[in-house]
Amino acid sequence: MQIQRTIVLVVKEKDNVLDLVHEYNRYQKAISETAFNGGEPLSALELHHAVYHTVETTLLSQMKCSAIRNVAGAYSSAKRNKHPVDRPFIFRREAALFLFNKDFSFTGKGKLSISTPNGREKLDFIVPDYAKDDFENAVSRDSIVVTGSGKVTLCVTLEVPEPKNLHPVGIDLGATNALVASTEDKVLFVSGRTLKVRNERTRKTRQRLQSKLAARKAQGADTRSVRRVLKRLGRKQRNRSRTFCKETAAKLCKWAPPDAILVFEDLKIKQVKKRDGKRAGTHRKLSQWFYKEMTSACTNAAQRKGFGVEYVNPAYTSQRCRKCGAIGVRRGHLFTCACGHVEHADANASHNVRSTFTILRSGGRLSTRPEARSRKGRGQATAL
């Protein structure tokens, strides 16, 4: 099985390449209104016919085509995700796409060669230690993305083991305990308490700074320094949470048995809004919960190990007793049932997630109707 991963390269002396990125972004802005087409976005082919010979640019032919596809793709992606497309996109983020062997290549002398209007630009680059194996063992090197700030990201294709999905591992993700996983005979707890304490301190600091920002705005004073600190704190908190998710995913895949399949609850997390009527503490806890970040990190780590990933219906997994199947009582971390079963509530939930998947799998071949094949229907598929 093949998967794609990204590697951040450290590249030096790239002034000419940054000029090319600025021109790429300018060309995207120039053709954005044509792509918008009064609220009926053009396809990539239609946009190509409309702007390729009419909008002037110094970009090479292949990069012009890439910019046109990126602009058309931005509109089609917004429409597919049901985001409003009521005005032309601005494309504030400067980033240029270079395709392997057409726009860039790696020379035998360890340099990155990039095509520019003035010829090939050969740059020195460094691959971080953590990514050297991926760089050397890649099946193919597909593309690089260069941002306006000079960040260079390489996309590579890797060959990984095909998942066998022999041993299901039930996983319960929560805002209190970050991850609880269980097999038939063992349980893994990852609380994330240290992360929550640090994030809470950051939240209080940002709250004080936001009050200071509002006071300065009311006085008509300069707010640049406060805004800069707020952005830095937000960036640190995001990076801290992302690092925690990746470390937890690595710990989970190391703990899981060989040929495992990770089973998650298929939760639909709605955006938290103040008018929902929830308490301030509940609102804050849900808004800081990184469910998607954690599932994404676990999926990426599982693919490297040759593990499968599945989702099941989350209904009653936290309320049902894993011993007798009856609805029990949950008080905080304690779960009790009338049958006498007492257990940590999250451990009980992870066992229920695992047993739900096991029952579906042992019930025979799953239905092939479209809703059963979709991600949403995985936990609700019926056996034939």
Helices and strands as residue ranges (DSSP letters): E 2-11, H 15-36, G 37-39, H 44-51, H 61-80, E 95-99, E 104-106, E 111-116, E 119-126, G 129-131, H 132-137, E 140-147, E 152-159, E 167-173, E 179-182, E 187-190, H 193-219, H 224-255, E 260-265, G 274-276, H 280-287, H 291-305, E 308-312, E 329-331, E 334-336, E 342-344, H 345-362, H 370-373, G 378-380
